[in-house]
Amino acid sequence: MDKLVIEGGKPLSGTIVIQGAKNAALPILAACMLVEGKVTIDHVPKLLDIDVMLNILRELGCRAEHDDQTVRLDTSSLHSSHIPEALMRQMRSSIFLMGPLLARFGEVTIYQPGGCAIGERKIDLHLSGLEALGAEIEEDGSRIVCYAKKLMGAEIHLDFPSVGATENIMMAAVLAEGLTTISNAAREPEIQDLQHFLNRMGAKIIGAGTDTITVEGVEKLTPCSYQVIPDRIVTGTVMVAAAATRGQVTLLNTCPSHLTSLIHVLRRTGVQIAVDGDIIKVGTASRPKSIDRIVTSPYPAFPTDLQSQIMVLLALADGVSVMKETIFEGRFKHVDELARMGADIRVDLSSAFIRGVSRLYGATVEATDLRAGAALVIAGLAAQGKTVVEQVHHIDRGYDRIETMLGRLGARITRFSPVPNNTIVP
Ligand code: UD1
């Protein structure tokens, strides 16, 4: 497994362009299965999760190429709606294919994506949403088969505003007969991006970005070209890294309005942030101030996907901060790793109590999941001495060569990959 070796203590400085959003690209690639023909999607980052999605699409008969940041799909030869269990288990987002394949083939077979490092991650809202649209669902162990001769529009209320369930139901409803209303829908920007993409193909959807989404079913969609939005979590990760290293960074291709809660929190810690169109400038030279309480919640509140990264900044703050995680029950795995670097954090159920220290120290730490891994990289950049981050494949799921991106900002960070004879090469 690859490792990242970081020589910490150098403020980040310079300008970078932010990659396209993984969490927008994944459902959009799944939504392409609703249409027959050639679709081009731009600003699709080169990531492990995107590779897995494209491999699943190829397995189903779709032609897929990913050059630079552009994905070209030809869905005319799609012949299967059975997602093999091994591929299904590689990535939870394979669940996004359920709605589109059901709508296109009238039938889909998937397997439970299973739990993961950050929590149980159920799919009951996906299944009950599709059932409401008229699907019959048979579960046999981990195998789930879903049939529907014709999907019919319905009024669907989500008990929790699940991002994935909102997207899956939207995609299935596009080709259903009649009107579908999703209430208590998730409001994340990636859902708006999915609406824009589907509407460009001829769907009739309104309301994404609010808690009520209405989909008027259409007979057929037409292929199109589309560009995904900037990745707000990668943007936020670099903003926090700039703050934690007390650097000065300019970020291009951002969407500042998607990061209002983070910008608010960073300003409260004393970080200077200037916004100009799609450009964000972040800078600070002083020790951050603590924040009495941050609570992760569905958008537009503070995102769970930035919880571990901001915790690194608070671990270096002057004073005590409290972080409450309300989305995933197992999302404090980075705390033990940060403790190895000198952080003083105590976890009690879903809250972390963070007593800021003046300095973190380099150590060997393990990325336990994607965002925890990103947090450890930030800690390594800010720490005194050398940090080795192991299990980098978790980070590669969401960041396009994180070491190259941060290297452009002057970070001293190198990837080492094992070779078969057990030597390690950069
Ligand atoms: C998406 C994001 C992920 C982010 C999360 C929360 C993608 C590809 N991933 O994941 O990065 O961390 O939103 O912002 O967009 N739940 C149920 N039943 C369901 C579905 C979800 O109980 O059927 C629960 C989950 O267990 C979790 C919570 O709802 O506790 C949030 O999950 P959800 O919003 O669905 O997240 P994802 O779409 O999986």
Boltz pocket constraint, residues with backbone or C-beta under 6 A from the ligand:
constraints:
  - pocket:
      binder: B
      contacts: [[A, 22], [A, 23], [A, 24], [A, 26], [A, 92], [A, 93], [A, 119], [A, 120], [A, 121], [A, 122], [A, 123], [A, 124], [A, 125], [A, 126], [A, 127], [A, 160], [A, 161], [A, 162], [A, 163], [A, 164], [A, 165], [A, 186], [A, 190], [A, 304], [A, 305], [A, 326], [A, 327], [A, 328], [A, 329]]
      max_distance: 6.0
